[in-house]
Amino acid sequence: MNKNSILIGLAAFMLTACKNPKIIQFDVTASGLQNGVFVVKDQGGQTIFGENVKDGKCTVKGQLDAPGFYLLDVIKTGDREHLPFEVYLEPGTYKVSASASELASYPKIETDSKKQQEINDYNTLNNQLGNGIEQETANLNKEFEAKKTTLSKDAQRNLLTKIAQSEDKERNIQFEVLEQFIKKYPTSELAAHFMARRSYDEEPQKYADLFAKLSPAAKSSSDGIELAASLDIALKLQPGKKAPAIAGKTFDGKTFAAITAGKKIFLIDFWRSVNQFSRVNHEKISGIYQDLSARGFQVISVSLDSKQLWWATAVKDDKLPWPQMSDLKGNDSPNRANWDISTIPTYYLVDSDWKIYKKNIGIGQIKLEASQYLDKHP
């Protein structure tokens, strides 16, 4: 091959590369960050782009297989204290600006992507209205975990009340952010995506009314279709509503109707044997059970396992004395759909009439709420 042929071939290759419609480039500036890492992962946590940040800068260029939602982060080497940020990526250039002192805050992202611009505005609204409320809630929860064994009962109750108030404030702000975003972007498809990630099950009627204002494109999106179905279920799972039946049987073949007699309030514990949080929380629930069972408190654990041996072994290892139920259908169990179980573990408090008292209650709130109920129903 002669020299001219080589040059022509190289020029053709470079022209093709320049016109590659899948090329994406990140120009990253992280002021004050001497040594760090820039990383982009897919929704499954698989790294697809990454580069070391040196003296506050790095550039990454590569091929993006498909447009969509990804997770982006700029972190200090050895540091991992915050969740990555959701971004919408499509071919083009993304200029990412962050500060070493505020890496936990959503970075400034400049791009021609219209969807990412909407995500930028949504996060700007969240930061403006939130005013640190998410961090406040996180700090209160950390304080409770650190001090709960040394605090008096009254001090525990006061701290748990502060946590509940902070969580309520956070939920109200999340809703206000959505309202303002939808007002600004009435035709946005992303509105359903943002809404699906909020605590809509706490106040489903408010969210159902807001959902009705979404554009047809948002309602017909995959997030919109899933959200509509979830809202329908959530509306049926409000405090005071009749709780769904529990599918399955106990180890000795009893149905749920046969194990509810004579009790005043029930903690329904949705769990799975391979879920470590479930197993750790069983120890905490055991302490609550010992303290309150004589007053009419009962626990019913509902496993979303699919293997009898795994379920039975976990119950034995955790030494659980209360009723255990499962239909061994795993994620296909009607219990998962009927009770709107999206995370494990999930807890409900149900009264003696099998009506929902508290839904999606946090592990730290169970004893307080159950005790207050029993005080009113001696």
KOLSERO-909468 format. One record per residue (C-alpha): residue number from 1; residue in one letter; x, y, z. Coordinates in nm, 2 decimals, m for minus. Layout:
// residues N
(NUM, "A", (X, Y, Z)) ...
// end
This chain:
// residues 378
(1, "M", (0.00, 0.00, 0.00)) (2, "N", (0.15, 0.34, m0.10)) (3, "K", (0.17, 0.65, 0.12)) (4, "N", (m0.12, 0.82, m0.05)) (5, "S", (m0.35, 0.52, 0.01)) (6, "I", (m0.26, 0.52, 0.38)) (7, "L", (m0.34, 0.89, 0.41)) (8, "I", (m0.67, 0.85, 0.23)) (9, "G", (m0.77, 0.56, 0.45)) (10, "L", (m0.68, 0.75, 0.77)) (11, "A", (m0.87, 1.05, 0.66)) (12, "A", (m1.18, 0.84, 0.59)) (13, "F", (m1.15, 0.68, 0.93)) (14, "M", (m1.13, 1.01, 1.11)) (15, "L", (m1.42, 1.15, 0.91)) (16, "T", (m1.63, 0.85, 1.01)) (17, "A", (m1.53, 0.88, 1.37)) (18, "C", (m1.63, 1.25, 1.37)) (19, "K", (m1.97, 1.17, 1.23)) (20, "N", (m2.04, 0.88, 1.47)) (21, "P", (m2.39, 0.96, 1.60)) (22, "K", (m2.32, 0.77, 1.93)) (23, "I", (m2.02, 0.97, 2.05)) (24, "I", (m2.06, 1.15, 2.39)) (25, "Q", (m1.81, 1.37, 2.56)) (26, "F", (m1.78, 1.49, 2.92)) (27, "D", (m1.58, 1.79, 3.01)) (28, "V", (m1.55, 1.79, 3.39)) (29, "T", (m1.44, 2.07, 3.62)) (30, "A", (m1.43, 2.01, 3.99)) (31, "S", (m1.28, 2.31, 4.16)) (32, "G", (m1.07, 2.24, 4.46)) (33, "L", (m1.06, 1.86, 4.39)) (34, "Q", (m0.70, 1.75, 4.35)) (35, "N", (m0.75, 1.38, 4.33)) (36, "G", (m1.09, 1.23, 4.25)) (37, "V", (m1.29, 1.01, 4.02)) (38, "F", (m1.56, 1.09, 3.76)) (39, "V", (m1.78, 0.79, 3.69)) (40, "V", (m2.10, 0.72, 3.49)) (41, "K", (m2.29, 0.40, 3.55)) (42, "D", (m2.60, 0.24, 3.40)) (43, "Q", (m2.91, 0.18, 3.62)) (44, "G", (m2.78, m0.16, 3.71)) (45, "G", (m2.46, m0.01, 3.86)) (46, "Q", (m2.23, m0.12, 3.58)) (47, "T", (m1.96, 0.14, 3.50)) (48, "I", (m1.96, 0.26, 3.14)) (49, "F", (m1.74, 0.57, 3.16)) (50, "G", (m1.48, 0.66, 3.42)) (51, "E", (m1.17, 0.88, 3.46)) (52, "N", (m0.95, 1.01, 3.73)) (53, "V", (m0.99, 1.38, 3.81)) (54, "K", (m0.65, 1.55, 3.84)) (55, "D", (m0.61, 1.91, 3.96)) (56, "G", (m0.99, 1.96, 3.92)) (57, "K", (m1.03, 1.85, 3.56)) (58, "C", (m1.08, 1.56, 3.33)) (59, "T", (m1.23, 1.48, 2.99)) (60, "V", (m1.40, 1.16, 2.89)) (61, "K", (m1.51, 1.07, 2.53)) (62, "G", (m1.67, 0.75, 2.42)) (63, "Q", (m1.96, 0.57, 2.26)) (64, "L", (m2.30, 0.57, 2.42)) (65, "D", (m2.49, 0.26, 2.33)) (66, "A", (m2.84, 0.40, 2.40)) (67, "P", (m2.99, 0.73, 2.52)) (68, "G", (m3.16, 0.70, 2.86)) (69, "F", (m3.12, 0.75, 3.24)) (70, "Y", (m2.78, 0.69, 3.39)) (71, "L", (m2.60, 0.76, 3.72)) (72, "L", (m2.32, 1.02, 3.73)) (73, "D", (m2.09, 1.11, 4.01)) (74, "V", (m1.78, 1.31, 4.10)) (75, "I", (m1.62, 1.19, 4.42)) (76, "K", (m1.30, 1.25, 4.61)) (77, "T", (m1.07, 0.95, 4.60)) (78, "G", (m1.16, 0.71, 4.89)) (79, "D", (m1.48, 0.90, 4.97)) (80, "R", (m1.83, 0.75, 4.91)) (81, "E", (m2.08, 0.92, 5.14)) (82, "H", (m2.36, 1.03, 4.89)) (83, "L", (m2.58, 0.87, 4.63)) (84, "P", (m2.49, 0.92, 4.26)) (85, "F", (m2.70, 1.17, 4.06)) (86, "E", (m2.95, 1.07, 3.79)) (87, "V", (m2.89, 1.21, 3.45)) (88, "Y", (m3.03, 1.17, 3.10)) (89, "L", (m2.76, 1.10, 2.85)) (90, "E", (m2.77, 1.11, 2.47)) (91, "P", (m2.49, 1.17, 2.22)) (92, "G", (m2.34, 1.52, 2.24)) (93, "T", (m2.12, 1.72, 2.49)) (94, "Y", (m2.19, 1.75, 2.86)) (95, "K", (m2.00, 2.01, 3.06)) (96, "V", (m2.01, 1.90, 3.42)) (97, "S", (m1.91, 2.15, 3.69)) (98, "A", (m1.88, 2.07, 4.06)) (99, "S", (m1.70, 2.19, 4.38)) (100, "A", (m1.49, 1.98, 4.61)) (101, "S", (m1.67, 2.13, 4.91)) (102, "E", (m2.02, 2.05, 4.77)) (103, "L", (m1.98, 1.71, 4.59)) (104, "A", (m2.31, 1.59, 4.76)) (105, "S", (m2.50, 1.86, 4.57)) (106, "Y", (m2.63, 1.80, 4.21)) (107, "P", (m2.36, 1.93, 3.98)) (108, "K", (m2.41, 2.20, 3.72)) (109, "I", (m2.45, 2.03, 3.38)) (110, "E", (m2.45, 2.22, 3.05)) (111, "T", (m2.57, 2.03, 2.75)) (112, "D", (m2.80, 2.05, 2.44)) (113, "S", (m3.01, 1.76, 2.57)) (114, "K", (m3.36, 1.90, 2.64)) (115, "K", (m3.44, 1.62, 2.89)) (116, "Q", (m3.12, 1.68, 3.09)) (117, "Q", (m3.20, 2.05, 3.09)) (118, "E", (m3.54, 1.96, 3.25)) (119, "I", (m3.36, 1.74, 3.51)) (120, "N", (m3.13, 2.04, 3.59)) (121, "D", (m3.43, 2.26, 3.65)) (122, "Y", (m3.60, 2.00, 3.86)) (123, "N", (m3.30, 1.97, 4.08)) (124, "T", (m3.26, 2.35, 4.10)) (125, "L", (m3.62, 2.37, 4.23)) (126, "N", (m3.55, 2.09, 4.48)) (127, "N", (m3.24, 2.27, 4.61)) (128, "Q", (m3.42, 2.61, 4.63)) (129, "L", (m3.73, 2.48, 4.81)) (130, "G", (m3.57, 2.21, 5.01)) (131, "N", (m3.32, 2.43, 5.18)) (132, "G", (m3.13, 2.13, 5.33)) (133, "I", (m3.43, 1.94, 5.45)) (134, "E", (m3.31, 1.61, 5.32)) (135, "Q", (m2.98, 1.65, 5.50)) (136, "E", (m3.17, 1.75, 5.82)) (137, "T", (m3.37, 1.43, 5.81)) (138, "A", (m3.06, 1.22, 5.75)) (139, "N", (m2.88, 1.39, 6.04)) (140, "L", (m3.18, 1.32, 6.28)) (141, "N", (m3.19, 0.96, 6.18)) (142, "K", (m2.81, 0.93, 6.23)) (143, "E", (m2.85, 1.09, 6.57)) (144, "F", (m3.12, 0.85, 6.67)) (145, "E", (m2.92, 0.54, 6.56)) (146, "A", (m2.62, 0.67, 6.76)) (147, "K", (m2.80, 0.76, 7.08)) (148, "K", (m3.11, 0.53, 7.10)) (149, "T", (m2.95, 0.30, 7.35)) (150, "T", (m2.86, 0.58, 7.59)) (151, "L", (m3.17, 0.80, 7.56)) (152, "S", (m3.46, 0.79, 7.80)) (153, "K", (m3.80, 0.69, 7.66)) (154, "D", (m3.92, 1.05, 7.66)) (155, "A", (m3.60, 1.16, 7.48)) (156, "Q", (m3.64, 0.88, 7.23)) (157, "R", (m4.01, 0.98, 7.17)) (158, "N", (m3.91, 1.35, 7.13)) (159, "L", (m3.64, 1.26, 6.88)) (160, "L", (m3.87, 1.03, 6.68)) (161, "T", (m4.13, 1.30, 6.67)) (162, "K", (m3.87, 1.54, 6.52)) (163, "I", (m3.78, 1.28, 6.26)) (164, "A", (m4.15, 1.24, 6.17)) (165, "Q", (m4.19, 1.62, 6.14)) (166, "S", (m3.88, 1.65, 5.92)) (167, "E", (m4.00, 1.36, 5.70)) (168, "D", (m4.34, 1.53, 5.66)) (169, "K", (m4.18, 1.86, 5.57)) (170, "E", (m3.96, 1.68, 5.32)) (171, "R", (m4.26, 1.51, 5.16)) (172, "N", (m4.45, 1.84, 5.13)) (173, "I", (m4.15, 2.01, 4.96)) (174, "Q", (m4.12, 1.72, 4.72)) (175, "F", (m4.48, 1.77, 4.62)) (176, "E", (m4.43, 2.14, 4.58)) (177, "V", (m4.13, 2.09, 4.36)) (178, "L", (m4.34, 1.86, 4.13)) (179, "E", (m4.62, 2.11, 4.12)) (180, "Q", (m4.39, 2.39, 4.01)) (181, "F", (m4.20, 2.17, 3.76)) (182, "I", (m4.53, 2.06, 3.59)) (183, "K", (m4.64, 2.42, 3.58)) (184, "K", (m4.32, 2.51, 3.40)) (185, "Y", (m4.31, 2.21, 3.18)) (186, "P", (m4.68, 2.11, 3.12)) (187, "T", (m4.59, 1.88, 2.83)) (188, "S", (m4.29, 1.71, 2.99)) (189, "E", (m4.26, 1.33, 2.97)) (190, "L", (m4.03, 1.34, 3.27)) (191, "A", (m4.30, 1.46, 3.51)) (192, "A", (m4.42, 1.10, 3.56)) (193, "H", (m4.06, 0.98, 3.60)) (194, "F", (m4.00, 1.23, 3.88)) (195, "M", (m4.34, 1.16, 4.04)) (196, "A", (m4.28, 0.79, 4.04)) (197, "R", (m3.97, 0.84, 4.26)) (198, "R", (m4.15, 1.05, 4.53)) (199, "S", (m4.34, 0.93, 4.84)) (200, "Y", (m4.68, 0.94, 4.66)) (201, "D", (m4.81, 0.64, 4.86)) (202, "E", (m4.83, 0.86, 5.17)) (203, "E", (m5.08, 1.10, 5.02)) (204, "P", (m5.20, 0.92, 4.70)) (205, "Q", (m5.51, 1.14, 4.65)) (206, "K", (m5.29, 1.45, 4.62)) (207, "Y", (m5.07, 1.28, 4.37)) (208, "A", (m5.36, 1.13, 4.18)) (209, "D", (m5.50, 1.48, 4.13)) (210, "L", (m5.16, 1.60, 4.02)) (211, "F", (m5.12, 1.30, 3.79)) (212, "A", (m5.44, 1.40, 3.62)) (213, "K", (m5.27, 1.72, 3.51)) (214, "L", (m4.98, 1.54, 3.33)) (215, "S", (m4.95, 1.55, 2.95)) (216, "P", (m5.08, 1.25, 2.75)) (217, "A", (m4.71, 1.17, 2.67)) (218, "A", (m4.62, 1.15, 3.04)) (219, "K", (m4.92, 0.94, 3.12)) (220, "S", (m4.85, 0.70, 2.84)) (221, "S", (m4.48, 0.67, 2.92)) (222, "S", (m4.35, 0.35, 3.09)) (223, "D", (m4.32, 0.55, 3.42)) (224, "G", (m4.67, 0.70, 3.37)) (225, "I", (m4.84, 0.36, 3.31)) (226, "E", (m4.66, 0.21, 3.62)) (227, "L", (m4.74, 0.51, 3.83)) (228, "A", (m5.11, 0.50, 3.74)) (229, "A", (m5.14, 0.14, 3.85)) (230, "S", (m4.94, 0.21, 4.17)) (231, "L", (m5.16, 0.51, 4.26)) (232, "D", (m5.47, 0.30, 4.22)) (233, "I", (m5.34, 0.05, 4.47)) (234, "A", (m5.21, 0.32, 4.70)) (235, "L", (m5.55, 0.48, 4.72)) (236, "K", (m5.69, 0.15, 4.85)) (237, "L", (m5.41, 0.12, 5.12)) (238, "Q", (m5.48, 0.44, 5.32)) (239, "P", (m5.52, 0.44, 5.70)) (240, "G", (m5.87, 0.34, 5.79)) (241, "K", (m5.92, 0.13, 5.47)) (242, "K", (m5.97, m0.24, 5.50)) (243, "A", (m5.63, m0.42, 5.47)) (244, "P", (m5.59, m0.68, 5.20)) (245, "A", (m5.59, m1.05, 5.29)) (246, "I", (m5.26, m1.22, 5.32)) (247, "A", (m5.21, m1.50, 5.06)) (248, "G", (m5.03, m1.82, 5.18)) (249, "K", (m5.02, m2.03, 5.49)) (250, "T", (m4.82, m2.07, 5.80)) (251, "F", (m4.57, m2.36, 5.85)) (252, "D", (m4.85, m2.57, 6.00)) (253, "G", (m5.11, m2.48, 5.73)) (254, "K", (m5.31, m2.20, 5.89)) (255, "T", (m5.45, m1.91, 5.69)) (256, "F", (m5.41, m1.55, 5.81)) (257, "A", (m5.77, m1.54, 5.93)) (258, "A", (m5.69, m1.81, 6.18)) (259, "I", (m5.40, m1.62, 6.35)) (260, "T", (m5.55, m1.28, 6.41)) (261, "A", (m5.80, m1.35, 6.68)) (262, "G", (m5.76, m1.18, 7.02)) (263, "K", (m5.50, m0.92, 6.92)) (264, "K", (m5.54, m0.55, 6.92)) (265, "I", (m5.28, m0.44, 6.67)) (266, "F", (m5.06, m0.62, 6.42)) (267, "L", (m4.72, m0.54, 6.27)) (268, "I", (m4.72, m0.69, 5.92)) (269, "D", (m4.35, m0.76, 5.83)) (270, "F", (m4.28, m0.81, 5.46)) (271, "W", (m3.94, m0.96, 5.43)) (272, "R", (m3.71, m1.20, 5.24)) (273, "S", (m3.46, m1.45, 5.37)) (274, "V", (m3.17, m1.31, 5.16)) (275, "N", (m3.24, m0.95, 5.25)) (276, "Q", (m2.99, m0.84, 5.52)) (277, "F", (m3.19, m0.54, 5.63)) (278, "S", (m3.49, m0.77, 5.70)) (279, "R", (m3.28, m1.00, 5.91)) (280, "V", (m3.11, m0.73, 6.11)) (281, "N", (m3.45, m0.57, 6.18)) (282, "H", (m3.59, m0.89, 6.31)) (283, "E", (m3.37, m0.85, 6.62)) (284, "K", (m3.52, m0.50, 6.67)) (285, "I", (m3.88, m0.63, 6.62)) (286, "S", (m3.81, m0.91, 6.87)) (287, "G", (m3.74, m0.65, 7.14)) (288, "I", (m4.07, m0.47, 7.06)) (289, "Y", (m4.26, m0.80, 7.06)) (290, "Q", (m4.13, m0.89, 7.40)) (291, "D", (m4.22, m0.55, 7.54)) (292, "L", (m4.57, m0.52, 7.39)) (293, "S", (m4.71, m0.87, 7.32)) (294, "A", (m4.87, m0.90, 7.66)) (295, "R", (m5.07, m0.58, 7.58)) (296, "G", (m5.22, m0.72, 7.25)) (297, "F", (m4.94, m0.65, 7.00)) (298, "Q", (m4.88, m0.92, 6.74)) (299, "V", (m4.64, m0.96, 6.45)) (300, "I", (m4.71, m1.15, 6.13)) (301, "S", (m4.41, m1.19, 5.91)) (302, "V", (m4.49, m1.24, 5.54)) (303, "S", (m4.20, m1.38, 5.34)) (304, "L", (m4.16, m1.31, 4.97)) (305, "D", (m3.93, m1.61, 4.93)) (306, "S", (m3.97, m1.87, 4.66)) (307, "K", (m3.78, m2.15, 4.83)) (308, "Q", (m3.92, m2.33, 5.14)) (309, "L", (m3.58, m2.43, 5.27)) (310, "W", (m3.44, m2.07, 5.26)) (311, "W", (m3.76, m1.94, 5.43)) (312, "A", (m3.76, m2.20, 5.71)) (313, "T", (m3.39, m2.18, 5.78)) (314, "A", (m3.40, m1.80, 5.81)) (315, "V", (m3.70, m1.82, 6.05)) (316, "K", (m3.51, m2.08, 6.26)) (317, "D", (m3.19, m1.88, 6.26)) (318, "D", (m3.36, m1.56, 6.35)) (319, "K", (m3.56, m1.73, 6.63)) (320, "L", (m3.89, m1.57, 6.54)) (321, "P", (m4.17, m1.67, 6.78)) (322, "W", (m4.46, m1.51, 6.60)) (323, "P", (m4.67, m1.64, 6.30)) (324, "Q", (m4.49, m1.68, 5.97)) (325, "M", (m4.67, m1.68, 5.64)) (326, "S", (m4.57, m1.73, 5.27)) (327, "D", (m4.71, m1.85, 4.94)) (328, "L", (m4.36, m1.91, 4.82)) (329, "K", (m4.42, m1.72, 4.49)) (330, "G", (m4.15, m1.47, 4.54)) (331, "N", (m4.20, m1.15, 4.34)) (332, "D", (m4.50, m1.31, 4.18)) (333, "S", (m4.69, m1.33, 4.51)) (334, "P", (m5.02, m1.14, 4.51)) (335, "N", (m4.91, m1.01, 4.85)) (336, "R", (m4.64, m0.79, 4.68)) (337, "A", (m4.90, m0.64, 4.44)) (338, "N", (m5.19, m0.61, 4.69)) (339, "W", (m4.98, m0.44, 4.96)) (340, "D", (m4.78, m0.23, 4.71)) (341, "I", (m4.45, m0.37, 4.82)) (342, "S", (m4.17, m0.20, 4.62)) (343, "T", (m3.89, m0.23, 4.88)) (344, "I", (m3.79, m0.50, 5.13)) (345, "P", (m3.85, m0.48, 5.42)) (346, "T", (m4.18, m0.30, 5.44)) (347, "Y", (m4.40, m0.26, 5.75)) (348, "Y", (m4.77, m0.19, 5.81)) (349, "L", (m4.96, m0.16, 6.14)) (350, "V", (m5.31, m0.30, 6.11)) (351, "D", (m5.58, m0.28, 6.39)) (352, "S", (m5.80, m0.56, 6.53)) (353, "D", (m6.07, m0.49, 6.27)) (354, "W", (m5.81, m0.55, 6.00)) (355, "K", (m5.80, m0.19, 5.90)) (356, "I", (m5.48, m0.01, 5.81)) (357, "Y", (m5.35, 0.20, 6.10)) (358, "K", (m5.01, 0.30, 5.96)) (359, "K", (m4.85, 0.22, 5.63)) (360, "N", (m4.49, 0.20, 5.52)) (361, "I", (m4.38, 0.27, 5.88)) (362, "G", (m4.01, 0.30, 5.95)) (363, "I", (m3.85, 0.05, 6.19)) (364, "G", (m3.77, 0.33, 6.43)) (365, "Q", (m4.14, 0.44, 6.45)) (366, "I", (m4.30, 0.10, 6.52)) (367, "K", (m4.28, 0.09, 6.89)) (368, "L", (m4.39, 0.45, 6.94)) (369, "E", (m4.69, 0.41, 6.71)) (370, "A", (m4.79, 0.07, 6.85)) (371, "S", (m4.76, 0.19, 7.21)) (372, "Q", (m4.97, 0.50, 7.15)) (373, "Y", (m5.24, 0.29, 6.99)) (374, "L", (m5.24, 0.05, 7.28)) (375, "D", (m5.26, 0.34, 7.53)) (376, "K", (m5.58, 0.44, 7.35)) (377, "H", (m5.71, 0.09, 7.33)) (378, "P", (m5.63, m0.07, 7.67)) 
// end
